[in-house]
Structures are given as C-alpha cells and as structure tokens.
C-alpha cells in the first residue's frame, strides 16, 4: 500500500507526534493552516468516511476521544477548536486515509456557505 499515513503509522516516515495509543495516532500537520494544526488518524487504513464499516464506529469514537484529549493538552479546549474531516475530492480530501484536522490557536472565521 502506498499510503503516506500508513507509512507514518509504521514509522517509515517521521512525524511530530502529539498522541498515540493502540488505535489512534495524532501528529502536527507539516503545512499548518492555523497555529495549532494536528492530524488525527486511526491506525487502521480506512480510505474515506464513506468506507467506515459498522465495526469501525467504535474506532471513530476513539478518534473523537483523542481529539478531545489533544485539545485539552494543547490548551485550546476552552477557547475553541475546529475538528474537520474531508471526504473525497469535492470535499477537499487529499490523502485517502481517513483523518481529522484539529485547528485552533486563533479566532477561526465562520465556514462560508454559498
């Protein structure tokens, strides 16, 4: 498999980790869009949100639990943060391994609807 996030999970590509357990890994984004920009991924390869199976919902819950813990540890839980998952090309997904962006550290503007 030629997935960059799977390679980060296996350790063949380095990352600046902020959280890790048996099922979830989180690390700083190399091109941050906010002062705090952390990627949170399940270690299991799931390409998109559309590929989440019923047996994976517990894993997705663990990702969200990790996001909550990371926000507290980064000191942004109280001031606020944005947790984003992009799905497929029109949703802005670039890496096809499900992941969440935790963005914080400044006042984030509203998402513009057209």
Buried (B, 14 or more C-beta within 10 A) or exposed (E): EEBBBBBBBEEEEEBEEBBBEEBBBBBEBEEEEBEBBBBBBBBEBBBBBEEBEEEBEEBBEBBEEBBEBBBEEBEBBEEEBBBEBBBEEEEEBEEBBBBBBBBBBEEEEEEEEE
